[in-house]
């Protein structure tokens, strides 16, 4: 069984496979891949056992990252919470993985990473790398039942307070909303002592994904106080980014936006709100998603060769030093750091 390489941005068969495969998500789409290439210069590549000119029956999509800072590697996919191999059976998966393992040395890839939530690579040469929590909220219940399933203090009461305080919600995709969202994102990343992603990333997502992407902004007396960015593909809405002004957290802007997004998702016929990944140590974010009534599961990303983890105390020390430095840095330095860093992180 031979393995072939294709460019998913140029081969129309890729979009057709994504449209019909049950494991496909917004992260497989042409729009997401195009935004990655436009913003970060990553070249998307898909590997398949289907010969050129024949119907595309399977494929695993990657981006090749070439970085002088973090090395050359193959990742499926950068900045994606998960990206399942689109295969029909284990034989196809085995053949593609074996091909990639054989090709790693000749291409100079430090490693190959597959961000699957399933343990389908456990019996292969791939080993578990980073571990995350994932949350999904099932939307088959009526709105009233969903509302009652929320945590009373963290969501129900805060949503009611937001309504009493007169918070308004605006949704769309225009430049004005994009700028409002980004200003809140910069505040949030500073609060977390992290550099903001480049504005170009969100601008390209809007341009490439179009109506599949929605920005929701909560305002208090016309002032933006909270924002979320969601992506929709088939029967799933994905919560991808959130941002807020901490001075107005008590007003309940973020819970209100999630409630609006849930109602919108149900109106569109979505069955699931995918709340994405959370780092295992991010207790606040994990708790927030738990209290929304979402189902939590754990999963690891898979890497070949198997990852050699940095000792946790050493990793925590370096992360702490980096965060402290960024927390004290001027806004311009943090923005420049983000533009440089994210290109190499993937």
C-alpha positions, -999 to 999 in steps of 0.1 A, spaced: 0 0 0 17 32 -12 15 66 5 11 98 -15 15 134 -5 -9 162 -15 -15 199 -9 -49 202 7 -52 239 -4 -48 229 -41 -63 194 -43 -101 197 -43 -104 161 -30 -94 172 4 -124 195 10 -146 166 -2 -131 142 23 -135 167 51 -172 172 41 -180 135 44 -157 121 71 -173 117 105 -141 127 124 -135 159 105 -137 192 123 -133 229 116 -95 224 121 -94 202 90 -111 228 68 -95 247 39 -103 280 58 -83 270 89 -54 256 69 -53 288 47 -52 310 78 -23 291 92 -4 295 60 -12 332 55 -3 341 91 26 319 100 39 306 67 32 270 76 29 247 45 -1 223 49 6 187 37 -17 157 37 -6 120 34 -30 94 20 -30 59 6 -53 71 -23 -35 74 -56 -35 108 -75 -66 111 -96 -86 86 -75 -113 93 -49 -96 104 -16 -106 78 9 -83 89 38 -57 114 48 -38 129 77 -31 166 74 0 183 89 18 216 88 56 216 84 71 241 108 106 253 100 120 272 129 155 282 139 143 284 175 123 252 180 135 231 150 119 216 120 89 193 127 56 180 114 25 189 135 -12 179 130 -21 207 134 -6 239 149 -29 259 172 -56 233 168 -71 217 199 -74 184 182 -71 171 146 -81 135 141 -66 113 113 -93 109 86 -89 72 80 -113 43 74 -94 16 93 -63 8 113 -45 -6 82 -46 28 65 -34 45 97 -5 20 101 7 25 66 7 63 67 24 63 102 50 39 90 57 60 60 61 91 81 85 73 105 106 62 76 107 98 61 115 116 93 152 115 91 155 124 54 133 155 60 151 166 92 119 166 113 127 166 150 95 149 157 60 142 142 30 151 164 -6 140 159 -32 158 180 -58 131 183 -81 127 213 -82 89 207 -56 64 218 -53 50 182 -16 55 182 -9 38 215 3 5 199 26 22 174 60 39 177 43 71 187 43 80 224 21 103 245 34 138 249 14 166 265 -18 157 283 -49 179 284 -85 180 296 -112 183 270 -148 195 275 -179 190 254 -214 202 262 -242 182 246 -270 204 233 -298 179 228 -317 192 259 -341 222 257 -328 256 267 -345 256 301 -330 222 310 -295 233 299 -298 265 320 -308 245 350 -277 223 345 -253 253 349 -237 259 383 -260 281 402 -235 307 415 -209 306 386 -234 307 358 -272 310 366 -269 339 390 -243 357 369 -263 354 338 -293 369 356 -272 397 370 -258 405 335 -294 408 323 -303 430 353 -273 453 347 -283 458 312 -254 442 294 -259 440 257 -245 413 234 -234 420 198 -222 394 173 -207 395 139 -174 395 121 -166 431 111 -134 450 117 -150 470 146 -158 438 165 -125 423 157 -107 453 172 -129 453 203 -122 416 208 -84 420 203 -82 449 229 -98 426 254 -75 397 244 -44 419 250 -57 427 285 -64 390 292 -30 378 280 -13 405 301 -32 393 331 -20 358 325 16 371 319 16 358 283 22 375 250 -9 381 228 -13 363 195 -7 386 165 -37 405 154 -31 391 119 -40 356 131 -75 367 140 -79 389 109 -69 360 87 -92 336 105 -121 360 98 -111 363 61 -106 326 55 -134 311 76 -160 338 69 -195 329 84 -181 298 101 -165 322 126 -185 344 150 -173 371 175 -196 379 204 -190 410 225 -207 419 258 -209 456 265 -217 475 297 -228 511 289 -213 507 254 -179 496 268 -167 461 257 -162 440 289 -161 404 275 -157 386 242 -156 350 228 -147 337 194 -165 306 181 -161 284 150 -189 263 135 -185 232 114 -215 209 106 -232 200 139 -205 214 162 -198 248 175 -162 253 189 -153 278 216 -118 288 206 -108 321 223 -122 342 251 -112 375 266 -124 399 292 -118 431 313 -112 419 349 -126 451 363 -161 440 351 -160 403 359 -186 406 386 -212 417 360 -213 383 344 -204 392 309 -186 359 301 -214 336 314 -239 357 294 -219 353 262 -217 315 267 -254 314 272 -260 334 241 -237 311 221 -254 280 234 -288 293 223 -274 302 189 -258 268 185 -291 251 193 -309 273 169 -284 263 141 -290 227 149 -257 220 165 -255 189 187 -223 198 206 -205 228 220 -168 219 219 -151 238 247 -116 227 236 -86 218 256 -73 230 289 -39 224 304 -41 200 333 -27 226 357 -51 254 347 -76 247 375 -95 279 370 -103 272 334 -111 235 340 -135 244 368 -152 271 347 -159 245 320 -170 219 345 -195 244 360 -210 250 325 -222 214 327 -197 201 301 -184 165 301 -147 163 308 -123 138 293 -85 135 292 -63 129 262 -27 131 252 -11 143 220 10 117 203 46 121 191 72 102 172 99 97 185 82 95 219 87 127 238 113 131 264 96 153 290 115 182 306 115 175 344 85 193 358 103 214 385 127 227 358 99 234 333 79 253 360 109 273 369 116 284 333 79 292 327 77 312 359 108 333 349 94 339 314 60 350 328 75 374 353 96 390 326 66 394 303 44 407 331 68 436 336 74 443 299 58 473 281 28 465 258 49 470 226 74 445 238 47 419 246 31 424 212 65 420 194 72 389 215 39 374 204 45 381 168 79 364 171 71 336 194 39 321 180 55 315 146 80 292 163 57 275 188 30 260 165 
